[in-house]
Amino acid sequence: MVATRFRQRTWWLALLVVGLLSASCDFPLNNGQRVVTKVVVLTSPPTMTLAPLLTMTSRFTATLIPTVTPLPTNTLPASLTPTPFIPTTAPTPTPAPLVQGSVRSTVNFRVGPSKDFDALTQLPSGTQVTLLSYDETKEWYLVLLEDGRRGWVQATFIDTDGADLVPQLPAIALTQVAQATVPPAPPTGIPTLRARNPNNATDVLAYCDLPRFKAAFGNRSISAENTVTIYWTWEARTPEQIQDHIDYGKYEVKLDDKVLENWSNYRTGVRQKQGKLEVIWFVPVGKLTAGEHTIDYKVTWSQKIEDGDTTYGPGGENETDTGSCKFTVR
């Protein structure tokens, strides 16, 4: 308790000294000396001020991406709206059955529907064939062999149970078939033709009245029920000579003074014949009225050509080639 009071007095004494004295004081000593006393003013330590707390301020506020609103779907106008496919129930046509036949006796297998065409080979009796078509006279069948070859055979040499099912080819198709089956070959002037059976022929040689052809091809008599075809040929020794004739030759063939049009569409392919090349024109004229008919034949060339034996056209030995034929329709 005493110690506590002493400390309190000392504290108050110190405060009094601080309040009264602001400079040094001299105190004399017994020996006459002075002691300089320096009063130090004590100041209370500065109050500790807490630093303000740092507040974390967000740098930015995240803004949500706006929701994408889809564009409205374009609605096609009624006229542009596709029509749904509705399958049809129409039946698929059934292909015509192939007609089979067999060779009755040994017969020539030819490249065209007449004896004027070369024989490729002979078919022995019993040979099985497929009948593809027949000509307009129904006297020749276009047949298919088992090895894939096509050719013409006289109908009288074929036995078949389906003759009525065999399709008929028009004259233009017959010449195209002949062109597809013959080997390469071409013509010259008016050629020599092998004779054929006049009773089966409806083809008339355009210059049949020339002396060298009249005996075999003249005085033709044809039934009014049959269609008539007028034909002529050309021969040469080389393919180039044949092509020159095709390129520069122009035919003017008249039946009863009427010019045959589109004759160039009825040319066969080139074939080999008796050491030369030959090409034939078959021009169908249809059924004719009963009576006598006359054919006038003429060919000219726009430039000089040759056939390996002579020359034709401007400056050639023969500038034109002509002939005629009279025949009867009964």
Secondary structure, DSSP 4 states (H G I P E B T S, - for coil): -HHHHHHHHHHHHHHHHHHH--S-EEEE-TTS-EEEE-PPPP-PPPPPPPPPPPP---S----PPPPPPPPPPPPPPGGGSPPPP----PPPPPPPPPEEEEESS-EEEESSSSTTSPEEEEEPTT-EEEEEEE-TTS-EEEEE-TTS-EEEEEGGGEE-S-GGGS-B--HHHHHHHHHHHSPS----SS-------TTT--EEETTTTSHHHHHHHSSEEE-TTSEEEEEEEEEESSHHHHHHHHHHEEEEEEETTEEPTTGGGGB---EEETTEEEEEEEEEEEE--SEEEEEEEEEEESS-EE-SS-EESTTSSBSEEEEEEEEEE-
